[in-house]
Amino acid sequence: WRVIRSTPAGLSKRKEELKQELNTSHLANANLSKGRNLYQQQCSSCHVLYGEGGKLGPDLTGSGRTNLDYLLENIVDPNSVVSSDYRMNVIELQDGRVLSGMIAGQDRNSLTLRMPGSDTVVSKSMVEKRETLSHSIMPAGLLDHLSGEGRRDLIAYLMNPSDVLTPPHKDK
């Protein structure tokens, strides 16, 4: 079975469509609390924002996230520019196991593979094969399964210069 991927032209077209959809007046109507909740569900396991979250992807707090073009480039086409620090590594071990994740550190004898929810230290003597892939560990198309309002709320939250507290639930 072949893997179907978007072409560069298709990705550029999708970024333009989203840029038109997520215009300034549309973003002004966003619910930032709902955007924060979407961020926590979709992004926080891999990204840190305001000191909280996972460390698989870059810290978003100081990134260019206030720029819509920057956000769309990195969300719609996460493979367009990938720092070597965030490339997927596939490690085949001598015992037959295959691990994948990001190299979080290494020394002469071992390497630390960062995976969602955990870091695993692997002895280099146990590595049969190691391959660093050219693409990001972040999947493409993360905005495509959200509703228009969901995309608006998430992007507006990401672009907001400060954190937004989720209002407490009120019992009725």
Phi, psi and omega per residue, in radians:
W1 nan 2.406 3.104
R2 -1.602 2.687 3.054
V3 -1.641 2.267 3.115
I4 -1.647 2.165 -3.140
R5 -2.130 2.695 3.065
S6 -1.270 2.531 3.074
T7 -1.397 2.800 3.067
P8 -0.966 -0.660 3.116
A9 -1.154 -0.686 3.113
G10 -1.140 -0.678 3.114
L11 -1.189 -0.705 3.097
S12 -1.098 -0.720 3.118
K13 -1.107 -0.747 -3.139
R14 -1.116 -0.714 3.101
K15 -1.074 -0.715 3.121
E16 -1.156 -0.723 3.091
E17 -1.043 -0.797 -3.135
L18 -1.179 -0.618 3.108
K19 -1.112 -0.697 3.089
Q20 -1.166 -0.752 -3.129
E21 -1.125 -0.741 -3.023
L22 -1.666 0.820 -3.137
N23 -1.256 2.944 -3.040
T24 -0.993 -0.756 -3.108
S25 -1.215 -0.600 3.104
H26 -1.195 -0.761 3.135
L27 -1.140 -0.504 3.138
A28 -1.108 -0.391 -3.134
N29 -1.644 0.174 -3.068
A30 -1.226 2.655 3.007
N31 -1.736 1.779 -3.054
L32 -1.145 -0.538 3.090
S33 -1.150 -0.728 3.077
K34 -1.163 -0.645 3.080
G35 -1.091 -0.689 3.093
R36 -1.108 -0.756 3.106
N37 -1.076 -0.737 3.095
L38 -1.112 -0.715 3.090
Y39 -1.023 -0.808 -3.121
Q40 -1.093 -0.639 3.137
Q41 -1.313 -0.699 -2.975
Q42 -1.702 -0.544 -2.898
C43 -2.116 -0.533 -2.936
S44 -1.227 -0.298 3.097
S45 -1.234 -0.357 -3.125
C46 -2.011 -0.432 -3.039
H47 -2.093 2.500 3.018
V48 -1.597 2.376 2.993
L49 -2.467 2.195 -3.105
Y50 0.998 0.674 3.044
G51 1.453 0.000 -3.121
E52 -2.167 2.508 3.062
G53 2.235 -3.068 -3.095
G54 -1.488 2.956 -3.060
K55 -2.075 0.475 3.068
L56 -1.372 -0.587 3.136
G57 -1.988 3.089 -3.133
P58 -1.114 2.674 3.020
D59 -1.217 2.154 -3.080
L60 -1.494 -0.237 -3.035
T61 -0.979 -0.825 -3.074
G62 -1.765 0.190 -3.111
S63 -1.350 -3.097 3.119
G64 -1.473 0.617 -2.997
R65 -1.208 -0.189 3.083
T66 -1.375 -0.108 -3.138
N67 -1.783 2.041 -3.097
L68 -1.026 -0.730 3.127
D69 -1.035 -0.745 3.116
Y70 -1.052 -0.861 -3.130
L71 -1.057 -0.843 -3.100
L72 -1.122 -0.699 3.100
E73 -1.009 -0.780 -3.061
N74 -1.426 -0.446 3.132
I75 -1.548 -0.823 -3.091
V76 -1.234 -0.703 -3.091
D77 -2.276 1.249 -3.080
P78 -1.142 -0.212 -3.135
N79 -1.614 -0.011 -3.078
S80 -1.176 -0.751 3.084
V81 -2.401 1.955 -3.078
V82 -2.140 2.040 3.046
S83 -1.120 2.540 3.141
S84 -1.046 -0.434 3.117
D85 -1.161 -0.368 -3.044
Y86 -2.040 0.382 3.096
R87 -1.524 2.565 3.111
M88 -1.241 2.349 3.047
N89 -2.037 2.373 3.084
V90 -1.989 2.131 -3.087
I91 -2.012 2.070 3.034
E92 -1.720 2.193 -3.109
L93 -1.697 2.780 -3.122
Q94 -1.098 -0.436 3.132
D95 -1.471 0.094 3.085
G96 1.677 -0.209 3.117
R97 -1.258 2.619 3.064
V98 -2.171 2.166 3.133
L99 -2.015 2.564 3.078
S100 -2.406 2.538 -3.137
G101 2.922 -2.752 -3.089
M102 -1.923 2.423 3.093
I103 -1.311 1.977 -3.106
A104 -1.609 -0.299 3.130
G105 3.080 2.791 3.074
Q106 -2.795 2.726 3.018
D107 -2.348 -2.847 -3.064
R108 -1.110 -0.568 -3.006
N109 -1.877 -0.340 -3.035
S110 -2.569 2.890 3.005
L111 -2.335 2.638 3.121
T112 -1.910 2.094 -3.132
L113 -1.768 2.103 3.136
R114 -1.618 2.163 3.109
M115 -2.187 2.867 3.124
P116 -0.949 2.099 3.057
G117 1.517 -0.148 -3.110
S118 -2.816 2.796 2.975
D119 -1.996 2.423 3.125
T120 -2.137 2.197 3.077
V121 -1.589 2.233 -3.093
V122 -2.133 2.278 3.058
S123 -1.216 2.290 -3.140
K124 -1.088 -0.459 3.118
S125 -1.198 -0.311 3.135
M126 -1.603 -0.111 -3.084
V127 -1.430 2.125 3.071
E128 -1.483 -0.773 -3.104
K129 -2.642 2.485 3.097
R130 -2.304 2.237 3.134
E131 -2.256 2.230 3.051
T132 -1.740 2.058 -3.111
L133 -1.423 2.733 -3.081
S134 -1.451 -0.145 -3.085
H135 -1.811 2.886 -3.126
S136 -1.254 2.720 3.021
I137 -1.376 -0.185 3.119
M138 -1.435 2.219 3.122
P139 -1.282 2.613 3.076
A140 -1.386 2.828 3.017
G141 1.373 0.368 -3.088
L142 -1.145 -0.421 3.132
L143 -1.497 -0.308 -2.994
D144 -1.198 -0.460 -3.137
H145 -1.558 -0.074 3.119
L146 -1.538 2.674 3.020
S147 -1.215 2.922 3.076
G148 -1.013 -0.702 3.114
E149 -1.183 -0.668 3.112
G150 -1.106 -0.778 3.089
R151 -1.050 -0.796 3.138
R152 -1.031 -0.852 -3.087
D153 -1.131 -0.752 -3.134
L154 -1.137 -0.846 -3.119
I155 -1.123 -0.730 3.117
A156 -1.093 -0.699 3.101
Y157 -1.112 -0.796 3.129
L158 -1.069 -0.635 -3.111
M159 -1.392 -0.287 -3.100
N160 -1.144 2.354 -3.047
P161 -1.280 -0.148 3.120
S162 -2.489 2.830 -3.124
D163 -1.197 2.723 3.141
V164 -2.129 2.224 3.109
L165 -1.447 2.406 3.087
T166 -1.332 2.258 -3.128
P167 -1.116 2.553 3.128
P168 -1.144 2.595 3.089
H169 -1.282 2.360 3.130
K170 -1.794 2.326 3.073
D171 -1.384 2.436 3.134
K172 -1.742 nan nan
